Amino acid sequence: MLLAMYQKYAEKHKLDFYLVHDNQNDHGGYRNVTFELQGKDAYGLLKNESGVHRLVRISPFNAKSLRHTSFALVEVIPRFAKTEEITIPEDELKVEFARSSGPGGQNVNKRETAVRIVHLPTNLSAHADSERSQAQNREKALAILSAKLYKKLEDDRLKKEKGMYVSKTTEIEWGNQIRSYVLHPYKLVKDHRTEFETSNVEAVLDGEIDGFLEAEKNLFS
């Protein structure tokens, strides 16, 4: 639902959408998914969407129609024009290869083109399987990992300066979500940082999130 929301937002704002990696579950959703948006100020528009998003709804997977709460972590990272802007020693990287599940046809899937790179000191990781060659996917995954590491270092620096340092584990615990999407027993989308809210849940999930982004901009500028 979040992926569709951001994809529809991108369409409305003429941002190009590229799927980089996806790990689907058995219920039509994703365990994790990575996509890239390209266009004017794409990172600037969405950078404050990083955080835990909470969904409350009647479970479509439960015969008793019980209310269900789920969480998803959104990470928004910049794309570097050059990966050399941050250098990661090779001995800090663990590189794994697998068969690509993405588009490209049978010739692609016969070879291990998908790449996963882990930064051992921080356990940050990045996947890429959208490109046709192993080398291209490795370059894409390394670029994503570099951006993740850069953002983590910058976030840690800012939090320490403000005396607000918390671990990533603490940030994603129950009660630390930045936004709630409530579909039952009432309808409301509320950002817990800015207090901006709307009862038009359908519009939000259809990509109408400009009000939230504007409130974020005013809060964090």
N, C-alpha and C positions, 0 to 999 in steps of 0.2 A: 504493500500500500504506500509506503514511503517512497519506494523507487518510482512508482507510477506518479506520485505527487510531484517529485522533483523533475521527472521527465516531462510532465505536462507544463510545469513552470518554465522549463527550458524552451519548449515549443512556443509558448506565449511570448517569450522574450527573445526569440530568434537566436538561442544558444544551440550550438551543435552538440549532440549527445553521442557518445561512443562507449559501448560496453567493453570493459577491459577484462573483467573476470567475474564469473558467477558460480556459486555453489548452491544449487537448488535443493529444497527439502521435498518431502512427499506430499505437501499440502498446497502446492502452487505458490509457495513463497521461497525465501532464500535463507540459508544459514549465514552467508555473507555474500556481498556483491560489491564490485568496484566499477565505477563509471567515471568518465571524463567529460567535462563540459568546456567547450571552447567558444569564446565570444567576448565582446566588450565587457570588461570588469566582472567576469564570471566569478572569480574568487572573492572580489570585494563585495559582491552582492550576497554571497551565501556563506561567507566565512564564519559568521556567528551562529550558524545552524549546528555547529559541532556540539554534541552532548547526547544525553539519553532522552529518547522520545518514548512516551508511555501511551499505550492503547488500551481502552476499556470497551468491551463489546460483548454481545452474546456469542459464545463460541460456536462457529459453524461446524466444528468437529466433535461436538458433544450432543448426544441424543437427547439429553435432558435440558438442553438449551440454557446451560448455566452461564453466568457472567464470567468473563475471562479477562485477565489483565496480562499484557505482555510488554516487553521492553526491547528497544533496538538502539544500539549505539551508532550515531552518525559522526563520521570524521570528515572534515573538509580541509584539504591541504592544497597548497599552491603548486603550480607546475613551474619548474625552473627552466629557463631558456637553455641553460647549460648545467649538466649534473655536476660539473666541476666546482660549482658554487659551494658544495659541501663534500668533503672527501672522507670516504669510509675505507679504512684499511681492509684488505682482502681477508686477513685472518680473523676479522670480526664478522664475516659473512658465512652463512650456511646456505648453499644453493641446491635446490632439489628440482628434478625434472619429472614430468608425467605426460601422459597422452592428453592432447588438447581435446576438450569437449565442445569447443566453439566452432564457428563456421569455417569453411575452407575445403570441405570435401574429404573423400577417403584418403587421398594422398597425404593430407596433413595429419589425419588421425592415426596413420600407421607409424608415425614417428613421435618421439617424446618432445613435443614443442612447447608444452605448458611449463612455466617456470614459477617457482616459489622461492623467495629469498628472505632469510631471517637474519636480523641484526642481533647477534648473540648477547652483547652487553645489555641491551634494552628489551629483547624479545619482540621487538617490532617486526612485522612481516609484511610482505607485499606479494600479490599474485598477478600474473598476466598470462592469458592464453588466447588473446584475440588476434595476434599477429601470425603470419604464416611460417615464420622460422623461429627456431630456438633462440638464436642470437637477438632477434628483434624483441621477443618476449622478455629476454633477460634485460635488455636495455630499458624496456618499459617498466619492468618490475623494480629495477635499480633506481630509476627516476622517481617512482612513487615512494620507495623506501627512503630515499634521500630527503624528499619533501616531508615525509612523516617525522624523520629524525630532526630535521630543521625546526619543524613546528613544535615538537616536544621540547627541544632545548629552549626555544623562545618562550613557550608557555611556562616552563619551569622557572626561567629567569624572571618573568613578570610576576609569577605567584610568590616567589621568594622576596621580590622587592616589596610586594604588598603584604607580606606576612600571611599569605593564603595558601601555602604549599600543601597540597594533598596528593596522594597517590592516585594513579588511574583506577585502581581497584576500588578505592573509596568513592571516587566520582561516579561509578556506575552502579552503586548500591541503591536499593530501594529508598525512595525519598529524595534522591538527588537528581531527578529528571528535570530537564529544562522546559518541556512542553508535554501537555496531556491532550489526547484526542479521545473524548468520551462519546461513545455512540449509544450507551445504555447505562442507567435508566433515563437519562436526559441527553441532550446533544450540546456539546460545548468543546471548543478547542481553546486552550488557555496556555499562554507562555508564562511560566512561573518567575521569570527574571524581570520581565517588563510589565506584567499584569495585563498585557493586551489579550483580548479574548473575543470570540465570536461564536454564535450558535449555528452558523451556517457551515456545518461540518462537511457537507457534500462539496461545497465550493472550495474549501481548503484542500480536500483530498483530490480535487480536480486541478490543483496547481495555483489557486488564488491565495498566495501567501505573502503578497506585497505588504499588507498591513503589519504582519509580524516582522518582516525584514526592516521596514521603516522604523518600527519601535526599537528593534535591536540596534539599528544604526544610531538612533538618538541616545540610547543608553550607553553604548560603548564608544562613541565618538569623543 
